[in-house]
């Protein structure tokens, strides 16, 4: 290390060599210290200035460009790069956003970005041709400019990415996104330009040229697109957060997801199975998702895993009747669970349904999203054509990455492949702080004679039907408002909504629409095929509260 002093075979210094060695070491150490001090003096100002904070605004964007309206998607990018002196207009008052950016312009921008970041200065000498000083600077500073013959030609997106990725050091392009190799549909990291493209995607500088994140490397780049990309390079706050994974084969999605999806058996107080449904874990601790209509009315709930293991569900955490969403707790732990998608679902996307239709556990079907946002009877659904049936309710709707996007819930009776799922966001909103045993939620219910399971309104409120008649394809029981305890607003708000409604929801009725007025609300029981229509109306000049019991519905929850 210190030159070539003589050492004994053991590695110890010989005594007679000590003065010579010490003198050598002293002189060598002084030389190193002086060199280090000189290096610090020469390098400290430049190293201390390396920062994105160097990209200060150097001019005002006053009147702007007439071809860059404030409403344009590229407005903020153009303004940012103009104010920082990185790009200017091609003509006075015109930016030419749809014009193609050239190779020479790209090299000038890259050299300017590199110089500003490292020194805080963007001054370059003039030259001929005009881009010669930038070209020379780029070559001297390892900016990957390639071997171009015509620098005035439009640059491809691939070449633009390569040059820009080398204009800033790695610490200025810190990854903020998870972008798997192969997740950019038309670029792999092994391509000559692949590492540069993935570097900029992961840093949030590139986002893709379409909804699937494709890069289109062979296309040329508009000045508007270039401005938006450069603005994200010099302003970290503008960088885009996203995740892109690789679509998985269907068989891999099934193998990954099936251990987390289970069959639900809803039991009465004699441990007899009333109905079956589906559910799935979203946490290894046993927190699970299903539809509310699957578990409502249960005295207890039993689940069967895909390997045949049978477990008890401890209770219900939270639910929402309006969205048919429920969170339950399953006894045990260390369960396989599904990840929830954080990406927006688009119409046309491929999806997979996994559940237990007709009790046939771990049934797997494939389809597309027919409509990502479908309103049906006041409820919001994902419409899909993947096959589901009775018992699929509460099952997982998965995207091509195996992540949950929704919960399979219903089908349109008499239709062909018109099926519905509740978006997973409805379940995320539920609380998981504490749960209640299913049996504790049951109520003692008296039913209309001959119309099981519809609860008898009069039996619970101590009034007799004032009128019974056939209408709306069923039987209507009407109760005079003056016979009810309280005024009409209290009857509607307190008795109907808080008391009577809770009774029939306890025995498996699910709301699917309605409004205040003559027709207030409708509920359907999929197990027994019974619909309840509740409302306030006038019969023979008398204001009445009417319960219509009807069999069948065009909308049948599964």
Secondary structure, DSSP 8 states (H G I E B T S, - for coil): --S---B-TTS-B-GGGHHHHHHHHHHHHHHHHHHHHHHHHHHHHHHHH-SGGG----S--SS--TTS-TTSTTHHHHHHHHHTTS---SBTTB--TTSB-BHHHHHHHHHHHHHHHHHS-------SSTTHHHHHHHHHTT------S-TTSB-BHHHHHHHHHTTS-GGGS---SEE-TT-STT--TTSTTHHHHHHHHHTTS---SSTT----TTSB-BHHHHHHHHHHHH-GGG----EE-----HHHHHHHHGGGEEEEEEE-TTS-EEEEEEEEESSTTSEEEEEHHHHTT-SEEEEE-TTS-EEEEEEEEEEETTTTEEEEEESS-------B--S---TT-EEEEEE-GGG-TTEEEEEEEEEEEEEETTEEEEEE-S---TT-TTEEEE-TTS-EEEEEEEEETT-SS-EEEEETHHHHTS--S--B-GGGG-----B-TTSTTSB-HHHHHT---SEEEEETTEEEEEEEGGGSSS-HHHIIIIIIIIIIHHHHHHTTEEE----SSSS-EEEEETTTTEEEEEEEEEETTEEEEEEEEEE--SEEE-
